Amino acid sequence: MRHSTCQATLGTRRRALYLKKTRTHLALIALGAAAIIPFLWTLSTSLKTNQAAVAYPPQWIPHPCRWKNYFDLFNTHEYHFLLWTRNSLFIAALVVAGTTLSSAIVAYGFAKIRFRGRGILFTVMLSTMMIPFPVLMVSLFIIFRWLGEHTGMAWLGTFKPLWVPAWFGAAFNIFLLRQFFLTIPDELSEAARIDGCSEFGIFTRVILPLSKPALSVVALFAFLGVWNDFIGPLVYLQRADQFTLALGLQSFQSQLGGTSWNMLMAASVLVMLPVLVLFFLAQRTFIEGIATTGIKG
């Protein structure tokens, strides 16, 4: 009788666990569907005519399906999509390279080099994350204008204010890499130092090769930040041929006194596409970098 009672109790627990997992999965499916619906609507609208895009009641399935909208973005002089894409890729490449390299160097100093005041400097560096860009916007604008006046080299109206600051590190990325570097055993650095390796050699030959997952996370975050940045280009860029994709999308809303919603949605899909492709290609490395980044202090 005891055996049958234990089996009944075990069966009840298994059913309760199964129901709990089922509810969790259903909740995740619902959240996932809610998150993907706006993207599906954007994709649907991008394949409609402008009249069908604003028709009421709205139609999910475009009829007729107008793939020509995507070709018009590249083949008409009305839209400078290729030029905006080139500008965005140029700035993104410099920002990703600068942020990853400079943040790794600073993080290595905080993680592996002992010096007086290291904790205080690290705390001050972290405190800068609480200052949003709009608070610094006017001060940075004045600094770049002053540099242009006293160096004889134009800063405002160029790409330099958008990528040069990235070569001085980013607080969150420094923190992320520092936490990862702390998980790397110091014995590896000591062994390399005994073999005559310099501090820079330890950084490039020991630490960086072991930190590829964390570096890929930093690079991905940097790319997402600069690819979606709107305020920076709006403040510093002055000509239409300098626009990035994020800033160029805004020009779709003022052409001919109205908004071509189908073309705006088509451009939005193409802007989102590199981010989605990059995430899926680097998904395993990205998750590994997040999972292996320690919280060691």
Phi, psi and omega in degrees: 000321178299321182296318179293324178295318178297319179296319179296317179297318179296319178296320178297318179295321179295318178296319179296318178295320179297317179295322179296316178295322179297315179298320179297315180295319178296320178295319178294321177297318179296316178295320178296320178295319179296327180284329185271342181301314178301322178294319178296322178293321176298315179296319179296315181294328181293344182255013181253167167283165182294327178292319180290333182292332182252010182289151177230131001288151183292150179246130180285320183264116182291136177213113001282160179277114189255086176290345182298338179303320181290323178291327180295332179297328184260339190251358180247150179283350181289330181243135181253051188293318180297318179295317179295322178295318179297317178297316181296318180293322179297312181293318181298319180297316180291321181292316180297314179297314182292316181296314183295313183292309183293320179295323179294320180295313181294319180297324178296320178297318180288332186268322192241348181249123181268127178208159183292133179085012182298316181295321180294316180297322179294321178294317178298319179298317179296326181295338179292342178292341181276356181261111181286158181300319180303332178291325182268355190301312182293317181297317179295322178299317179294320179297314181293326176293320178296319178298320179294326181283330188253352178251350182073011180236124185294138175244308178292140183083012177231177179278348188301317178297343182272336183239335181298315179301336181294339181276008176246017175084162176228134189302312183295318180293323176297316178298316181298314182289324178299315180298325178289317180298328180294337179279348178278125184301137178293340180299329179293318178293320179296320179296319178293323179293323177295325179285002177094014181281136179285171180297320178292324177294321176298319180297315185277329187259340182246305188287309184298316178298331179275354187247021182302319178300315180292322178295323178293325177295315179298316180297320180293317177298319179296319180295316179298319182295314183282329180293325182262002183292128178244321185293315181303304177301325180296325183281317192261336182268144188237340183245152182294330181285354177261354187300147168269175181297318181298321179281327180293329179299330182292333181290341177294339186271001184229008181280133177057026176076009180210181183245125173274090188296325180293320179288323177297318179290324177296317177295323179295321178297317180292329177290322179285336187300313179300324180294316179296316180296316180297319181294316182292326178289325183254020186298315183295315179294322180297312180295322178296320179294320178293318185290326185265358177284113186280176177242026181290134183259000000 
